[in-house]
Amino acid sequence: MYKTLIRPLLFTVDPEKIHHTIFKNIRFFNKIGFSIVFKGMYAVENPRLERELFGLKFPNPVGLAAGFDKDAKLYRELSNFGFGFIEIGTVTPKPQEGNPKKRLFRLPEDSALINRMGFNNGGVEAAVKRLKGNPSGKNHVLIGGNIGKNKITPNEEAVTDYLICFEALFNYVDYFVVNVSSPNTPNLRALQDKKPLTYLLKTLKDKNSEKKTPKPILLKIAPDLTSEQLLDIIDIVSETKIDGVIATNTTISREGLTSANQTEMGGLSGKPLSKRSTEVIRFLHTESKGAFPIIGVGGIHTVADALEKIEAGASLLQLYTGFIYEGPQLIKDINKALLNA
C-alpha cells in the first residue's frame, strides 16, 4: 500500500515540505492510539534479534539514521515502526537555519536523494528538552546523539563545539556519533584528516573518561575516502580507542545516475550508494580484523541489501533514504529475514 498509494502522493509535494507534514501526521495518529496499530503492523520482537554492542543492548539491529529526526521531535513515535534505535541530529551548539532552500531533491529514477541541508537544527539545548521525555526502563527508546559544529565555527575551534554538544547531551543519549563527514558544511570534511580527527576524538574520549559511566563514542565517515584514508581511520580508532564506526555518510559522487536533477550540489544518498558503502564496511572489517563494531548505512532498500552489509561486517544497520522509498515494511522484512537466516 505504501509504495503503490501513499508514496506516489507524497512524492507530488516538495520533499522538505512533506517531511514536516508527515511528522505532524505521525504525531497525530500516535496521539489517538495508532501507536499500538503501528507496532502491531511493523514491530518484530524476538530475543534472537537483540544485539549487545559497546555495553548497550539493542532490541533489534535496524535503526534510523541521523538526519531524519534532527531535533528529537519524533523519536518515540518513529520507534513504533519497529526501529531498534533512533539516531537524532546532527545537532550543533547553536541553532542554525542551514543552507538556503531548495536544498532537498528526489531522484526517483535512481531511488535516491540529494541534500544540502547544512546541519539545519534548533540547537542542542532544544533537543535536550525533548529527550528528557524519553522514559527509562522497558519503554526507553535507545538514542544515538549525532553531533557537529556550527557553520560559523572555524575548524581550529571545532573541538569546542563538539564538547558543548557532548556535555549537553550526555545524560540523555545512549551513544554519541561524531559527524565530520557531511559534505554540506564548508571545510567540515577536512576534520577527517588524521591529525585533526585524532585530536578531536582524543579530546572527547578524555572528557568521556571523566564521567562516572562513560558513553560509547562512534565516528561517522564519508564513503569517498581512499583506501589509504580508510587505513588511517583504522589507526585512529585503535589509537583513540573510540567504540566504533558508522559507514557511511552521503557521497559527492554522481557516478551512474540517470535522474534529471543529478547535478544538484550536496550529498547523495540511496540506492546508488549501496555498493560503495558496503565496500567501505568490508574494507574496514577486513583490514582491522574485526577490531571494532561497524554500523552499516547507505543504500539499504531491500532485505538483500541489509544482509549484504551484515555479511560484509556490519553489526548494526541504519535506514534513511530506503525508509522514505520503501516505507516501514522494510524494517519488518529485514528483521524477519534475520530471524530466518
Secondary structure, DSSP 8 states (H G I E B T S, - for coil): -IIIIIHHHHTTS-HHHHHHHHHHHHHHHIIIIIHHHHHHHH----GGG-EEETTEEESSSEEE-TTSSTTSSSHHHHHTTT-SEEEEEEE-SS-B--S-S--EEEEGGGTEEEE---S-BS-HHHHHHHHTT---GGG---EEEEE---TTS-GGGHHHHHHHHHHHHTTT-SEEEEE---TTSTTGGGGGSHHHHHHHHHHHHHHHHTSSS---EEEEE-TT--HHHHHHHHHHHHHHT--EEEE---B---TT--STTTT-SSEEEEGGGHHHHHHHHHHHHHHTTS-S-EEEES---SHHHHHHHHHHT-SEEEESHHHHHH-THHHHHHHHHHHH-
